[in-house]
Amino acid sequence: MTTAVKTERITILGTPRFKAFLNREAKKEGKSLSELVRQRCGDKPQNEDEELLAILLKEVGDAMARAEVSLEKGLTDAERVLAEIRSAA
């Protein structure tokens, strides 16, 4: 795995409170402020827990889509049966 060389400087402006927040977060995670920002803003998950959470979220979304299709089919079938019962009466 090749790691890109970090050669570009990025300057952002924020409040002293925001900078203190970033410094606290970096310290809690035992990394530099730059590394914290790169990890939180990058495409890759920060850690294994986040990667697993992303997988779980996708699985839940897929399951919800399947459940919605199934529910719609069940409602359509129920309406058809009710219509048959009404027409037979």
C-alpha positions in Angstrom: 0.0 0.0 0.0 1.5 3.3 -1.1 1.0 6.4 1.1 0.9 9.7 -0.7 3.5 12.2 0.4 1.9 15.1 2.3 3.3 18.2 0.6 0.4 20.5 0.3 -0.4 23.0 3.1 -4.0 23.8 3.8 -4.9 26.9 5.9 -8.4 27.3 7.3 -9.7 29.9 9.6 -11.8 29.1 12.7 -12.6 30.5 16.1 -10.3 29.9 19.1 -13.1 27.6 20.4 -13.1 25.5 17.3 -9.3 25.2 17.3 -9.4 24.2 21.0 -12.0 21.5 20.1 -9.8 20.1 17.3 -6.8 20.1 19.6 -8.8 18.2 22.4 -10.0 15.7 19.9 -6.5 15.1 18.5 -5.1 14.7 22.0 -7.9 12.2 23.0 -7.0 10.1 19.9 -3.3 10.5 20.4 -2.5 12.0 17.1 -1.6 15.4 15.6 -4.3 17.9 14.6 -3.3 17.4 11.0 -3.7 13.6 11.2 -7.1 14.0 12.9 -8.4 16.3 10.1 -7.0 14.0 7.4 -8.7 10.9 8.9 -12.0 12.6 9.7 -12.2 14.3 6.3 -10.7 11.5 4.1 -12.5 8.8 2.2 -11.3 5.9 4.4 -13.0 4.9 7.7 -11.0 6.0 10.8 -10.9 2.6 12.4 -12.3 -0.9 12.2 -15.4 0.0 14.2 -16.4 2.7 11.7 -15.8 0.3 8.8 -18.0 -2.3 10.4 -20.7 0.4 11.1 -20.6 1.4 7.4 -21.1 -2.2 6.4 -23.9 -2.7 8.9 -25.6 0.6 7.7 -25.5 -0.7 4.1 -27.0 -4.1 5.2 -29.8 -2.3 7.2 -30.6 -0.1 4.2 -30.7 -3.2 1.9 -33.0 -5.0 4.3 -35.3 -2.0 4.6 -35.6 -1.9 0.8 -36.5 -5.6 0.7 -39.0 -5.1 3.5 -40.7 -2.2 1.8 -41.1 -4.3 -1.4 -42.5 -7.2 0.6 -44.9 -4.9 2.5 -46.1 -3.3 -0.7 -46.7 -6.8 -2.2 -48.6 -7.9 1.0 -50.8 -4.8 0.9 -51.6 -5.4 -2.8 -52.4 -9.0 -2.2 -54.6 -8.1 0.8 -56.5 -5.5 -1.3 -57.0 -8.0 -4.1 -58.4 -10.6 -1.6 -60.7 -8.0 0.0 -62.0 -7.0 -3.5 -62.7 -10.6 -4.3 -64.6 -11.1 -1.0 -66.7 -7.9 -1.6 -67.5 -8.9 -5.2 -68.6 -12.4 -4.1 -70.9 -11.1 -1.4 
